[in-house]
C-alpha cells in the first residue's frame, strides 16, 4: 500500500488548479458513494485530484487515490486495500478506472455495506460497464455524467477568462444582453471553429498535432474491445460499424432508412437496429426519437448524430457537413441538462416545451412561425434579435 500512497502523492503534486471544471461545484461530495462516468480522456482523473487538492488538504493522511488498472492489483484485491486503508484511519477513498477491475461493482457494494464511515468516489470510462453495474449499485451510488469541454470551458482554458454559466431560460429571454456581456470580454468566433474541430476532449491541450490520432485510438478502443466484450458484437462487423459512423458524419444530418442502410453495409435489419442502439448507449452517437418513452434497441431513431463535432471531423475529415456540425453542436451542448426529441416542425423539441430550428445567419422563421415557444438558432451571428439566437451562445450552458 505504501507504493500506492507514493504514486498518489506524485500525481497530486503535478495536478494543476489553473482550470477547474464546472462539474466540481455540482457534485454532492457529502454522499457516501459517488460515481462519475464519462468517456476516456474527458478529465475524470484530473477532477478527482483537483477536488482532493482543494478540499482535503487537512485530511491528507486519511485520503487515498488509486487507479484500479494499476499493476498492484494483479496480486491484491480491492477489499484488502479497503480493509488496510480503513484500519490505518482512512476516510476518503478515490477509485479511478473501476471498469478495469473484474467484479468491481460487487466488491464496491460489499465495501459500501461493510464500512459505513468510509466515503468513496469512483470513476469509469466504460459507459457500458457502468450501465451493467447499475443493478449492483442501485440505491447506494449517486452517479454523475461528465461531458467534454463546453464551448465556455474551452474559451476559459484558451484565454484564462472565466465566463459565467447561463441557463436555457437566460439564453431564451435575454440572449442579446448576455451575448453583449460576453462580446465585451472575448471574441467568440476567434475560438468557435477550433472548438468544433479540437476543443471537446481536454487532452487536445497536451499535443494538439496528435489530437485526432488520439481520438481515433479512443474510438477504436470502444469499437474493438468494449462493444464485442460487453454487447457481443462480432469483431467482423467492427469495420461495418465504422462505415456507419462515417455515413452519419457526412450526412445532412442523418435520417436513417434502415432497409437501404442494411443493404449498403451488409448487416440485417434487426442487427443494425441493435447496433444503432449500442452506439448511442456507449456515447458515440446520439439518437433522436419522436417519443422519449419505451425506447428499445429495436426501435428506429428518427435522426442520428455523432456525439460531438470533434468526432465528425475525425470520421468525415474533409467532408464534414456544415448543417450537421451546427445541429450536432447544439444537441451536444443541450443534452447535458435537457431532454431533446425529434419534431417535424423544427429540428429539436427541448424539454417538451421549446422548438428550435438550426441554420446559418440567413435562416428565416417561416418553418416555425405557427409554433408556440419556437426559436431560430443561427450560426455566424454575434447577436440575435427577438426569437433569433446565436448558435455559439448555447455553448455556455455548462
N, C-alpha and C positions, 0 to 999 in steps of 0.2 A: 504493500500500500504506500510505502514511502516513495516508491518510484512514481506512482500516480500523483501524489502530492507535489512532487518536484516538477512534473510536467505541467500541472495546473498553474503553479506559480510562474513558470516561464511564459505560458500563454497569457496570463493576466498582465504580466509585466509589459508585454508588447501590444496590449489592446488599447487602441486609440479611443478617446472620448470626443474627438473633434465633431463627429456627427452621430446622433442617436436617432433611431427610427421612431416614428410616432406611435408604433405599437407598444413601445415601452410603457407609456402612460395609460394604455387601455387595458392592460392585463391586471387582473386582481391577484397580486402577488401574495396575498394572505391565504389563498386557498392551499389546502394540504397537498393536492396533486394537480399539477398544471401540465398540459401538453401543448406543444407548439408544432404545428405541421406546416410544411411548405416545401417547394421544390429544392433540389440540390443547388447550392450556390446563392440562395436567396438571402442569407445573412443571419441564420438562426444561431450559429455558434457565437458570432460577434455580439448578438443581442444578449445572450446569457452572460458572457464575460463582462460586458458593459454594466449589466444590472448588478453583478457581484461587486464590481469596482466602485460603482456609485452608491450602493446601498448596504453592503455588508462588510465594510472595512473594519468595523468594530467587532464583527463576529467572524473574522478571517479564519481563526483556528477551528471554528465549528462549521466551516464551509468546504465543500469539495466539488470540483467539476471533473468529470471523466467522459471520454468518448468510448462508447461500447464497441467500436471497431478496433480498439487498441489490442495489440498482441498479448497484453497482460491477461486478457480474458480467455485466451486459449487454454490456460491452466487454472483459472479461478472463476468462480461464479459470482453473479450479481448479488445473490443472497448472502454469500460470505463477506463480500465487500461491505454491504449494508450493516451486517452484524458487527464487524470490526469497527466501522466508522461510528456507529451509534455507541458502542462501548467506550470509545475514546472521546465521547461528548459531542459528537457530530449532530448538527441540527438541520443544515441546509445542503441538500444533495442535488446536483445538476447533472443529468444524464443526457449526453448528446448521441445522436445517430442510433437510437434504440433498435431500429429495424435490422441492424447488423448483428444483433444478438439473438440467437434462436430461443424461442419461448419467452421473449421479453415481457409480453403482456401478462401472462400468468404469474411470472415471478414478481412483476411490479404490483400486481393485485395483492399477492401474499405479503409483500413488504408494506404496502399501504395498510393492510389489516393488522399486521403484527407490530408495527412501530408507529403508534398514533402521535408521537411527539415529533416525528420527522416530517419536514417539508421537502417535497420532491418536485422538480421541474424536469420534464423530458422533451426531447425534440425527435422528429422523424422526417426523413426526406422521402421515404417511400409512402406516398399517399394511399396506395392500395393496402400496404401493411397496416397503416393506422385505421383504415376502414375495416379491415378484417378483425382488428383488436377491439373494436367498439363494444362488442358483447362482453368481453372480459373486464373492461374498464368502465362500463356504464355505471352511473350513479356515483362514481368515485372521482374521475378526472374531469377537469374543466379544460376543454381543448380549444385553442385559438388557431386561426389560419394566418399565415404570414405570406404576403404578396411580395413581388419585386418592388423596386422603387416606383413611387408615383412620379408624375412629371414635377410636382412640387419638390419632392425629396431629391430628385435628380438636379434640379436647379440649385438647391441648397448645397449639395455636395460640390457642384461645379463652381459656385460663386461665393459660398460662405454666407449668403444672405438667408436668414431664417424667415420664411414667409408663412402666414397662418393657414391652417386647415379651414376649408369652407364647407358648410353643409349644402346639401342639394337645394334646400329652401332658400338659402342665401344667394346661391347662384341664379336661381329662377327669378327671385324677386328683386335682387339688387345687382345683377350682373354688370351693368355699366359702371356703377360705383366701385365694385370690387375689382374689376378689370383696370380701372383708373389707378387705384391704390397700388396694384402690382406693377403696372407700367411705369409708375413714377420711380420704382426701385430697380427693376430689371427690364430687359428686352426679351419677352417670351420666345420670339421667333429666332433669336440667337441660339437657342438651345433645343427647340422643338424637333427639328429634323434629326439631330444627333440622338435625342431620346428615343425616337421611333426606331432608329437603327441599332443603337448600342446601349441605351440607358436603363434598361429594365432590371437586369441582374447586376448586383453590386460588384461582381468580380470583373466587370469591364474596367474598373479603375486600376487593376493590377497590371495587366498587359493588354492595352487596347488593341494592338495589332493581332493578337491571338484570340480575340473575344469570340468571333464566330466559330473558330475551331473548337474552343472550349464548350460553347453552347451546343455544338454538334456532338461532342462527347457526352454531355448530359442527356441529349435526345437518344443517342444510341444505347446508353445505359438503361434508360426506361424501356425502350422498344425491344432490346435484345436480351435483357435479363429479367426485369420486373414483370413485364406482361406475360412472357412464357412461363415464368415461375409461379406467378400469383393468379393468373387468369387462363392458364393452359392454352395460350395462343401458340400455334405451330410455328416454330422458327422459320420454316419455309415460307411463311406468309409475311414475315417482317418486311421484306423488300416491297411487297404489295401495300402494306400499311404506310410505308414511307412515300410510295407513289400517291397514295390517297392524300397524305399531308401536303404534297406539292400541288395537287389539284385544288385543294382548299385554299392554299396560299395564293394561287394565281387567279382565283375566281373573283366575281364582282357583286356581292360576295357569293358564297357557295350555298345554293339551294339544291339539296340532293334529290336526284332522280335515281332511286335505289336500283331499279331494274337495269337502266343504262350503265350505271356505275359498276354494278355487279358484273356485267358482261365485259366492261372495259378493263377491269383489273383482275378478273378471273376468280372472284370469290362469290359463293352462292348468297342469296338474299339474306337468309337468317344469320349466317356467319358475319356478313357485312354489317348488319344492324347491331349485332353484339359488339363488333369491333368499334363502331361509332360510339357506342355507349362506354366502352372501356377507355377510349381516348379522352372522353370528357371526364370520366371518373379519375383518371390519372393526372389530369391537369394539363394535357397538351392541347386540347380543344375545348371550346365552349359551345354546347348545343342549345339552340333556342327552340322552344316549343310553344304551341298555341296555349296550352294549359300547363300549369306547374304541378298539377296533381296526378298521382298514379303513373309517373313516368317509369317505363320498364325498358329493359335492354332490347326489346323487340319493337319499340315504338320509333317511328321515323321522325327525326328532328325536322323542323320547318326551315331552319338555317343552321349552318355550321361555320364557326370561326376558329382560327388558331387562337390560343390563349392570350398571346400578346404580339405586338408588332415586330419585336425582335425575331420571333420565330418565323414571321412572314419573310423577312429579309434573309434568314438562314435558308429557308426552303425554296423561295422564289428567285432569290438573287436579283437579277436584272428585270424580272417580270412582275414585280410587286405592283398590284393594282391600287391606285390612289383611293378609290372609293372603299375598297376592302380595308386599307390601312386606317382610314378615318373611322369606320364603323368598329373595327377591332379595338382601336384606342379607346373609344367611348365605352364600349362594352367592358373592357378590361378595368378601366378606372371606376366604373359604377358597380360592378358585381361584388366588390369588396364589402359594401354596406347595403346594397339594394338588390331587389329581385328584378330580373328582366325577362320579358316574354315576347314572343312574336306577335305582331299585329299587322293587319292588312292595310291599315290607314296611315302607317308611317313605318319607320324602321324598328323602333323599340317601344314597348309599353313598360314603364318603370313603376314598380310598386303598385301595379294595377290602377294607377291614377294618372300618370303623366305620359303623354305620347311625344316622341322625339323623332324628327326627320333629319338625317345627317347629309351634308353635302358641302360643296365649295362655296366661295363667297357670294356667288350669284344665285344660290339656291332660293327659290320662291316658296311661299307658304300655301300655294294652291292645293297641294295634296292633303293638307291638314286643316284647311280653313273652316271646315264644318265640324272639326273635332274639338271637344272641350279639353282644356288644360294641355294644349298642344304647342310645341316649340320647334323652331328650326335651329339646328346646331351647325354653324358654318365654319369651315376651315379658312385660313388665310385672311382673317379679320382680327384686328386688335380689340375693337369694341363692338358690342352688339347694339341693337335698337329694338325696343318693345319685346316681341317674342322671338327675336333672332339673337342667339347667344354664341359667343366664340367657342369653338371646339376646345382650344387649349385650356380654357378655364376649368373644364371638367377634370383636369389633371391635378386639381387642388383639393380633391375630396378626402384624401388621407395623407 
